[in-house]
Amino acid sequence: MKELFERLKTGKIQIIFYEKTDNIFVQLFRYVFVGGLAFLVDSGSMLLMVRLGMNEYVAVAIAFLLGLIANYILSKVFVFQEQSAKTNAVGEFVAYAVIGVIGLGLTELLMALMLEVIGLPILLAKIIAAAIVLLWNFIARKIVLYR
């Protein structure tokens, strides 16, 4: 945690985002940022598809997969720079995707609960589900792929 705060104090973007690190707190900070960008891809495409008349749940699934691809690419560049995956590139993406598909299942379950049972607006439901799934994805990927 100390390393993260030291980096944040400098205010230099390159130190916070580009300097290689295996510090879990710095990685989590970066993963939240990367997750935010992937969330924009995910939510933006979901809202667009829903507005174009696509079924909400199909739109959620397709948008989630677009967000997964964005998250994978950005995570490799900014978050898990120091660690090599425990497998080759194809195996790494497959494992990354499996964790993402589990996250998709969690997202769909949470979305159904919040839309149908609680009655939340779709964007608020998406924000809550995304925050929960972001933590799942980081922890699972860190343990399974980049320990």
C-alpha positions as CSV (number, residue, x, y, z in Angstrom):
1,M,0.0,0.0,0.0
2,K,2.9,2.3,0.8
3,E,4.3,1.9,-2.7
4,L,0.9,3.0,-4.2
5,F,0.7,6.1,-2.0
6,E,4.3,7.0,-2.8
7,R,3.5,6.7,-6.5
8,L,0.3,8.8,-6.2
9,K,2.1,11.5,-4.3
10,T,4.4,12.2,-7.2
11,G,1.5,13.0,-9.5
12,K,3.5,11.7,-12.4
13,I,1.2,9.6,-14.7
14,Q,4.1,7.5,-16.1
15,I,5.1,6.3,-12.6
16,I,1.5,5.4,-11.7
17,F,0.6,3.7,-14.9
18,Y,3.7,2.7,-16.9
19,E,6.4,1.8,-14.5
20,K,6.6,-2.0,-14.2
21,T,5.5,-3.4,-10.8
22,D,4.4,-6.6,-9.2
23,N,2.9,-4.7,-6.2
24,I,-0.7,-6.0,-5.8
25,F,-2.0,-2.6,-4.6
26,V,-0.6,-0.7,-7.6
27,Q,-1.9,-3.5,-9.8
28,L,-5.4,-3.3,-8.2
29,F,-5.3,0.5,-8.7
30,R,-4.4,0.1,-12.3
31,Y,-7.0,-2.7,-12.7
32,V,-9.7,-0.4,-11.4
33,F,-8.7,2.2,-14.0
34,V,-8.5,-0.4,-16.8
35,G,-11.8,-1.8,-15.5
36,G,-13.3,1.7,-15.8
37,L,-12.2,2.0,-19.4
38,A,-13.6,-1.5,-20.2
39,F,-16.8,-0.6,-18.4
40,L,-17.2,2.4,-20.7
41,V,-16.8,0.0,-23.7
42,D,-19.2,-2.5,-22.1
43,S,-21.9,0.0,-20.9
44,G,-21.7,2.2,-23.9
45,S,-22.2,-0.6,-26.3
46,M,-24.9,-2.1,-24.1
47,L,-26.9,1.2,-24.1
48,L,-26.5,1.6,-27.8
49,M,-27.7,-1.9,-28.5
50,V,-30.7,-1.5,-26.2
51,R,-31.6,1.8,-27.8
52,L,-31.4,0.1,-31.2
53,G,-34.0,-2.4,-30.0
54,M,-31.9,-5.4,-29.0
55,N,-33.1,-7.6,-26.1
56,E,-31.6,-6.3,-22.8
57,Y,-30.0,-9.6,-21.8
58,V,-28.5,-10.3,-25.2
59,A,-27.1,-6.7,-25.3
60,V,-25.6,-7.2,-21.8
61,A,-23.9,-10.4,-23.0
62,I,-22.5,-9.0,-26.2
63,A,-21.4,-5.8,-24.5
64,F,-19.7,-7.8,-21.7
65,L,-17.7,-9.7,-24.3
66,L,-16.6,-6.4,-25.9
67,G,-15.6,-5.2,-22.5
68,L,-13.7,-8.4,-21.8
69,I,-11.6,-8.0,-24.9
70,A,-10.8,-4.4,-24.0
71,N,-10.0,-5.4,-20.4
72,Y,-7.6,-8.2,-21.6
73,I,-5.6,-6.0,-23.9
74,L,-5.4,-3.1,-21.4
75,S,-4.6,-5.4,-18.5
76,K,-1.7,-6.9,-20.4
77,V,-0.3,-3.5,-21.2
78,F,-0.9,-1.7,-17.9
79,V,-1.6,-4.1,-15.0
80,F,0.1,-7.4,-15.2
81,Q,3.3,-6.3,-16.9
82,E,5.8,-8.0,-14.6
83,Q,4.1,-11.3,-14.4
84,S,4.1,-13.9,-17.1
85,A,1.0,-16.0,-17.3
86,K,1.3,-19.6,-16.1
87,T,0.6,-20.8,-19.7
88,N,1.2,-19.8,-23.3
89,A,-0.6,-16.9,-25.0
90,V,-3.6,-19.0,-26.2
91,G,-4.0,-20.7,-22.8
92,E,-3.7,-17.3,-21.1
93,F,-6.5,-15.8,-23.1
94,V,-8.7,-18.9,-22.7
95,A,-8.2,-18.8,-18.9
96,Y,-8.8,-15.1,-19.0
97,A,-12.0,-15.6,-21.0
98,V,-13.2,-18.5,-18.7
99,I,-12.9,-16.2,-15.7
100,G,-14.7,-13.5,-17.8
101,V,-17.5,-15.9,-18.7
102,I,-17.9,-16.7,-15.0
103,G,-18.0,-12.9,-14.5
104,L,-20.6,-12.7,-17.3
105,G,-22.8,-15.3,-15.4
106,L,-22.5,-13.2,-12.3
107,T,-23.3,-10.1,-14.3
108,E,-26.4,-11.7,-15.8
109,L,-27.5,-13.0,-12.4
110,L,-27.0,-9.6,-10.7
111,M,-28.6,-7.7,-13.6
112,A,-31.7,-10.0,-13.5
113,L,-31.9,-9.6,-9.7
114,M,-31.6,-5.8,-9.8
115,L,-33.8,-5.3,-12.9
116,E,-36.6,-7.8,-12.2
117,V,-36.7,-8.2,-8.4
118,I,-35.4,-4.8,-7.1
119,G,-36.6,-2.7,-10.1
120,L,-33.4,-0.6,-10.5
121,P,-32.8,1.4,-13.8
122,I,-30.6,-0.5,-16.2
123,L,-27.5,1.8,-15.9
124,L,-27.5,1.8,-12.1
125,A,-27.9,-2.0,-12.1
126,K,-25.0,-2.2,-14.5
127,I,-22.8,0.0,-12.3
128,I,-23.4,-2.1,-9.2
129,A,-22.9,-5.4,-11.1
130,A,-19.7,-4.1,-12.8
131,A,-18.2,-3.2,-9.4
132,I,-18.8,-6.6,-8.0
133,V,-17.6,-8.5,-11.1
134,L,-14.5,-6.2,-11.3
135,L,-13.3,-7.5,-7.9
136,W,-14.1,-11.1,-8.9
137,N,-12.2,-10.8,-12.1
138,F,-9.1,-9.2,-10.5
139,I,-8.8,-11.7,-7.7
140,A,-9.4,-14.7,-9.9
141,R,-7.0,-13.5,-12.6
142,K,-4.3,-12.7,-10.1
143,I,-4.6,-16.1,-8.5
144,V,-5.1,-18.2,-11.5
145,L,-2.9,-16.5,-14.1
146,Y,-0.5,-14.1,-12.6
147,R,0.5,-15.4,-9.1
